[in-house]
């Protein structure tokens, strides 16, 4: 990466947990830029966590990069998804903080989830895992290819939009204390709230197209030719540092990036099969529904761990009536059909067994 500073001069360092916010048209190489920044962090022995991406799974292109030969790569997937790969694979719930130190590249690609809802819900779990990172040996550079999706993932596990936004701001504000550098991109400048944009260490502008700059950025026309801003080659960019420095830069395009229309699963040799869609918990205003996994956990706690209704409720953060109702519905389903459909979706060993204790 080379930058010609036109105002000020802010050194770019890949051994600090900086936040990079990239905005530009579709096809302007925003994702390629984020991957290029990732290469800089890997040169400093940092971990790359490709957390979000488009539905076509562009993050999986790391599997054919030069780094796949000598870096430790882990694929992160949702429940009920079978992935056949030559790389290690873990479900979201099985991922640990130690994994974030032990692996060099972690990829949570969209094709590794049954549907977008599962991906967004699990992405919120992954960010919650990073909240618990109170000390670290290696920086993590986390790639979030569409920043609005990050907000949506927080909304999936938050009671309201205000809380979801607060959680997102909290992660970005506290990222440096957890040793996390962030790379976010978006198509539209105003798709992300100003409270989030203002936390960026480097704002990267790619080609803006016919619409030009957002109103808050029109002052840049006094520094840069409007034609340059309207149309830039994919390898070019404008950078605004938090210190106020302005520059125009270039970075080399890497050939292993996913191409448009390409079947990335076939290209990297992955075979993915999907089971039944798991039902996640949903906020319904005054109450929150019970997810399939929670239901199965209640049955397991009752039968295998011999827990009381009160203990199960405390463990899962539910009312004491909730486990009782789900045990009754489980038993009714087994009596009626020979199995509980909810437990079967989760692949519980108790799917065909009534939740009844023998005296």
C-alpha positions as CSV (number, residue, x, y, z in Angstrom):
1,X,0.0,0.0,0.0
2,X,1.3,3.4,-1.0
3,X,-0.2,6.8,0.2
4,X,0.6,10.3,-1.1
5,X,-0.5,12.6,1.7
6,X,-1.9,15.9,0.5
7,X,-2.6,17.3,4.0
8,X,-0.8,16.1,7.1
9,X,1.0,12.7,7.3
10,X,-0.3,9.8,9.4
11,X,1.8,6.7,9.4
12,X,-0.2,3.5,8.8
13,X,0.7,0.8,11.2
14,X,-0.4,-2.9,11.2
15,X,0.7,-3.6,14.8
16,X,-2.1,-1.4,16.3
17,X,-5.8,-2.3,16.7
18,X,-7.1,0.3,14.2
19,X,-10.6,0.6,12.7
20,X,-10.8,0.8,8.9
21,X,-14.1,2.0,7.3
22,X,-14.4,1.6,3.5
23,X,-17.2,3.1,1.5
24,X,-17.8,2.9,-2.3
25,X,-19.8,1.5,-5.2
26,X,-20.4,-2.2,-5.8
27,X,-17.4,-3.5,-7.6
28,X,-15.0,-0.8,-6.5
29,X,-12.8,-3.4,-4.7
30,X,-13.8,-2.6,-1.1
31,X,-13.4,-6.3,-0.1
32,X,-10.1,-6.6,-1.9
33,X,-8.9,-3.6,0.1
34,X,-9.9,-5.2,3.4
35,X,-8.1,-8.3,2.4
36,X,-5.0,-6.3,1.6
37,X,-5.1,-4.7,5.1
38,X,-5.4,-8.3,6.5
39,X,-2.2,-9.2,4.7
40,X,-0.5,-6.3,6.5
41,X,-1.7,-7.5,9.8
42,X,-0.6,-11.1,9.1
43,X,2.9,-9.8,8.5
44,X,2.8,-8.6,12.1
45,X,1.7,-12.2,13.2
46,X,-1.9,-11.0,13.8
47,X,-4.9,-13.3,13.5
48,X,-7.4,-12.6,10.6
49,X,-11.1,-13.3,11.4
50,X,-13.2,-13.0,8.3
51,X,-16.5,-12.7,10.1
52,X,-19.0,-11.3,7.6
53,X,-19.4,-11.5,3.8
54,X,-21.8,-11.6,0.9
55,X,-24.0,-14.7,0.3
56,X,-21.6,-15.9,-2.4
57,X,-18.9,-16.6,0.2
58,X,-16.1,-14.4,-1.0
59,X,-14.2,-14.8,2.4
60,X,-13.7,-18.5,1.5
61,X,-11.2,-17.4,-1.2
62,X,-8.6,-17.3,1.6
63,X,-8.5,-21.1,1.2
64,X,-6.7,-20.7,-2.2
65,X,-4.5,-17.8,-1.1
66,X,-0.8,-18.3,-0.7
67,X,-1.4,-18.1,3.1
68,X,-3.4,-21.4,2.9
69,X,-0.1,-23.3,2.5
70,X,1.6,-22.3,5.8
71,X,-1.1,-20.7,7.9
72,X,-3.4,-22.5,10.3
73,X,-6.9,-22.0,9.0
74,X,-10.2,-22.8,10.8
75,X,-13.7,-22.8,9.2
76,X,-16.5,-21.7,11.5
77,X,-20.0,-23.0,10.6
78,X,-23.6,-23.1,11.9
79,X,-25.4,-26.0,13.5
80,X,-26.9,-28.7,11.2
81,X,-24.4,-27.8,8.4
82,X,-22.0,-30.6,7.3
83,X,-18.8,-29.3,5.8
84,X,-16.3,-31.6,4.1
85,X,-12.9,-29.8,3.9
86,X,-9.2,-30.4,4.3
87,X,-9.2,-27.7,6.9
88,X,-10.4,-28.0,10.5
89,X,-14.1,-27.1,11.1
90,X,-15.9,-26.0,14.3
91,X,-19.4,-24.9,15.0
92,X,-19.9,-21.4,16.5
93,X,-20.9,-22.8,19.9
94,X,-17.7,-24.9,20.0
95,X,-15.4,-22.0,19.3
96,X,-13.3,-20.8,22.2
97,X,-11.1,-17.8,23.0
98,X,-8.1,-20.0,22.7
99,X,-9.0,-20.7,19.1
100,X,-8.6,-17.0,18.5
101,X,-5.0,-17.3,19.5
102,X,-4.1,-20.7,18.1
103,X,-5.3,-20.1,14.5
104,X,-4.0,-17.6,12.0
105,X,-7.1,-17.3,9.8
106,X,-10.7,-18.0,10.9
107,X,-13.4,-17.9,8.2
108,X,-17.1,-17.6,9.0
109,X,-18.4,-17.7,5.4
110,X,-22.1,-17.3,4.6
111,X,-22.3,-20.6,2.7
112,X,-21.4,-22.3,6.0
113,X,-24.8,-21.4,7.4
114,X,-28.3,-22.7,6.6
115,X,-29.7,-19.2,5.9
116,X,-28.9,-15.5,6.6
117,X,-30.8,-15.5,9.9
118,X,-28.7,-18.3,11.3
119,X,-25.5,-16.5,10.1
120,X,-26.5,-13.2,11.7
121,X,-27.6,-14.8,15.0
122,X,-24.3,-16.8,15.2
123,X,-22.3,-13.7,14.2
124,X,-23.7,-12.0,17.3
125,X,-22.5,-15.0,19.4
126,X,-19.0,-14.6,17.9
127,X,-18.8,-10.9,18.7
128,X,-20.1,-11.8,22.3
129,X,-17.2,-14.2,22.5
130,X,-14.7,-11.4,21.6
131,X,-16.3,-9.3,24.4
132,X,-14.8,-11.8,26.8
133,X,-11.2,-11.2,25.5
134,X,-9.7,-9.4,28.5
135,X,-6.1,-10.1,27.6
136,X,-4.3,-11.3,24.5
137,X,-1.0,-12.2,22.9
138,X,-2.0,-11.5,19.2
139,X,-4.1,-8.9,17.6
140,X,-7.2,-10.0,15.7
141,X,-8.1,-8.2,12.5
142,X,-11.8,-8.8,12.1
143,X,-13.3,-8.3,8.6
144,X,-16.9,-7.2,8.3
145,X,-17.7,-6.8,4.6
146,X,-21.1,-5.2,4.9
147,X,-21.2,-3.1,8.1
148,X,-25.1,-2.9,8.1
149,X,-25.1,-6.7,8.5
150,X,-23.1,-6.3,11.7
151,X,-25.8,-4.0,13.1
152,X,-28.5,-6.5,12.0
153,X,-26.6,-9.4,13.8
154,X,-26.7,-7.3,17.0
155,X,-30.4,-6.6,16.5
156,X,-31.1,-10.4,16.4
157,X,-30.0,-10.8,20.0
158,X,-31.0,-7.3,21.4
159,X,-34.3,-6.2,22.7
160,X,-34.5,-3.1,20.5
161,X,-32.7,-1.1,17.9
162,X,-31.3,1.4,20.4
163,X,-29.6,-1.5,22.4
164,X,-28.4,-3.1,19.2
165,X,-26.7,0.2,18.1
166,X,-25.3,0.7,21.6
167,X,-23.8,-2.8,21.5
168,X,-22.2,-2.2,18.1
169,X,-20.7,1.1,19.2
170,X,-19.4,-0.5,22.4
171,X,-17.5,-3.2,20.4
172,X,-15.9,-0.7,18.1
173,X,-15.1,1.7,20.9
174,X,-13.6,-1.0,23.1
175,X,-12.0,-3.0,20.3
176,X,-8.5,-1.7,21.0
177,X,-8.7,-2.9,24.6
178,X,-9.6,-6.4,23.4
179,X,-6.8,-6.4,20.9
180,X,-9.2,-6.2,17.9
181,X,-8.7,-4.3,14.7
182,X,-11.8,-3.9,12.5
183,X,-12.2,-3.6,8.8
184,X,-15.7,-2.6,7.8
185,X,-17.2,-1.8,4.4
186,X,-20.5,-0.4,3.1
187,X,-22.1,0.7,-0.1
188,X,-23.7,3.8,1.3
189,X,-22.0,6.3,3.7
190,X,-25.2,6.9,5.6
191,X,-26.1,3.2,6.0
192,X,-24.1,3.3,9.2
193,X,-24.8,5.8,12.0
194,X,-22.5,8.7,12.6
195,X,-21.7,7.4,16.1
196,X,-20.1,4.4,14.4
197,X,-18.5,6.2,11.5
198,X,-16.8,8.7,13.8
199,X,-14.9,5.9,15.6
200,X,-12.9,5.0,12.5
201,X,-9.2,5.5,12.5
202,X,-9.1,5.5,8.7
203,X,-12.0,6.3,6.4
204,X,-11.3,4.9,2.9
205,X,-13.3,6.2,0.0
206,X,-13.5,4.2,-3.2
207,X,-15.2,5.1,-6.5
208,X,-18.4,7.1,-5.7
209,X,-20.2,7.0,-9.1
210,X,-22.8,9.3,-10.4
211,X,-24.1,10.2,-6.9
212,X,-20.8,11.6,-5.8
213,X,-19.8,12.3,-2.2
214,X,-22.2,12.2,0.7
215,X,-23.2,15.7,2.0
216,X,-21.0,15.5,5.0
217,X,-18.0,14.8,2.8
218,X,-18.5,17.4,0.1
219,X,-15.7,19.5,1.5
220,X,-13.3,17.0,0.0
221,X,-14.0,18.5,-3.4
222,X,-11.7,21.4,-2.5
223,X,-8.9,18.9,-2.2
224,X,-9.6,16.3,-4.9
225,X,-10.9,16.5,-8.5
226,X,-14.6,15.5,-8.7
227,X,-13.9,13.2,-11.6
228,X,-11.3,11.3,-9.6
229,X,-13.8,10.9,-6.8
230,X,-16.6,9.9,-9.2
231,X,-14.5,7.2,-10.9
232,X,-11.4,5.6,-9.5
233,X,-9.6,2.4,-10.7
234,X,-10.2,-0.4,-8.3
235,X,-6.7,-0.3,-6.9
236,X,-7.0,3.5,-6.0
237,X,-8.5,5.1,-2.9
238,X,-8.8,8.3,-0.9
239,X,-7.9,8.1,2.8
240,X,-9.0,10.3,5.7
241,X,-7.2,9.7,8.9
242,X,-8.7,10.4,12.3
243,X,-5.9,12.9,12.8
244,X,-7.2,15.0,9.9
245,X,-4.6,13.9,7.4
246,X,-5.8,13.4,3.8
247,X,-4.2,11.3,1.1
248,X,-4.7,9.4,-2.1
249,X,-3.4,5.9,-2.3
250,X,-3.0,2.7,-4.3
251,X,-2.7,-1.0,-3.4
252,X,-1.9,-4.1,-5.5
253,X,-4.8,-6.3,-6.5
254,X,-4.4,-10.0,-5.5
255,X,-5.5,-12.6,-8.0
256,X,-6.9,-15.1,-5.5
257,X,-9.9,-12.8,-4.6
258,X,-13.3,-14.3,-5.5
259,X,-14.5,-13.4,-9.0
260,X,-18.0,-12.4,-9.9
261,X,-20.3,-15.4,-10.8
262,X,-17.6,-17.9,-9.6
263,X,-18.6,-21.0,-7.6
264,X,-16.2,-20.5,-4.7
265,X,-17.2,-23.8,-3.0
266,X,-16.1,-25.7,-6.0
267,X,-13.0,-23.6,-6.6
268,X,-11.7,-24.3,-3.1
269,X,-12.9,-27.9,-2.9
270,X,-15.5,-27.6,-0.2
271,X,-18.6,-29.8,0.0
272,X,-21.5,-28.4,2.1
273,X,-24.7,-30.1,3.0
274,X,-27.6,-28.5,5.0
275,X,-29.8,-30.1,7.5
276,X,-33.2,-28.8,8.8
277,X,-33.3,-25.1,9.7
278,X,-33.1,-24.5,13.4
279,X,-35.5,-22.1,15.0
280,X,-33.7,-19.4,16.9
281,X,-35.1,-17.3,19.8
282,X,-37.0,-14.2,18.7
283,X,-37.8,-11.1,20.7
284,X,-41.6,-10.5,20.7
285,X,-41.8,-7.4,22.7
286,X,-42.8,-8.5,26.2
287,X,-41.3,-12.0,25.8
288,X,-38.6,-14.0,24.0
289,X,-39.4,-17.3,22.3
290,X,-37.4,-20.4,23.1
291,X,-34.9,-21.6,20.5
292,X,-34.7,-25.2,19.4
293,X,-31.3,-25.6,21.1
294,X,-32.8,-24.2,24.4
295,X,-35.6,-26.7,24.2
296,X,-33.2,-29.6,23.7
297,X,-31.0,-28.2,26.5
298,X,-34.0,-28.3,28.9
299,X,-34.7,-31.9,28.1
300,X,-31.0,-32.9,28.5
301,X,-30.7,-31.0,31.8
302,X,-33.8,-32.8,33.1
303,X,-32.9,-36.3,32.0
304,X,-29.1,-36.4,32.0
305,X,-28.2,-33.9,34.7
306,X,-31.2,-34.6,36.9
307,X,-31.8,-30.8,37.4
308,X,-34.9,-29.4,38.9
309,X,-37.2,-27.0,37.1
310,X,-35.9,-24.1,39.1
311,X,-32.3,-25.0,38.4
312,X,-33.0,-25.3,34.6
313,X,-34.7,-22.0,34.6
314,X,-31.8,-20.3,36.4
315,X,-29.3,-21.9,34.0
316,X,-31.1,-20.7,30.9
317,X,-32.4,-17.4,32.3
318,X,-36.0,-18.4,32.0
319,X,-39.1,-18.5,34.2
320,X,-39.6,-21.7,36.2
321,X,-42.8,-22.4,34.1
322,X,-40.9,-22.4,30.8
323,X,-39.0,-25.8,31.3
324,X,-42.1,-27.4,32.6
325,X,-44.1,-26.4,29.5
326,X,-41.4,-27.6,27.2
327,X,-41.0,-30.9,28.9
328,X,-44.8,-31.4,28.6
329,X,-44.7,-30.5,24.9
330,X,-41.8,-32.8,24.3
331,X,-43.5,-35.8,26.0
332,X,-46.7,-35.1,24.0
333,X,-44.8,-35.0,20.7
334,X,-43.0,-38.3,21.5
335,X,-46.4,-39.9,22.5
336,X,-48.1,-38.7,19.4
337,X,-45.4,-39.2,16.7
338,X,-42.7,-41.3,18.3
339,X,-40.2,-38.4,18.4
340,X,-39.9,-34.7,19.2
341,X,-39.4,-32.7,16.0
342,X,-37.6,-29.9,17.8
343,X,-35.1,-32.3,19.4
344,X,-34.7,-34.1,16.1
345,X,-33.7,-30.9,14.4
346,X,-31.0,-30.3,17.0
347,X,-30.0,-34.0,16.7
348,X,-30.5,-34.6,20.4
349,X,-30.0,-38.1,21.7
350,X,-33.4,-37.7,23.5
351,X,-35.5,-37.0,20.4
352,X,-37.4,-40.3,20.8
353,X,-37.4,-40.5,24.6
354,X,-39.9,-39.1,26.9
355,X,-38.6,-36.7,29.6
356,X,-39.7,-39.0,32.5
357,X,-37.4,-40.0,35.4
358,X,-37.5,-43.5,36.7
359,X,-37.9,-43.7,40.5
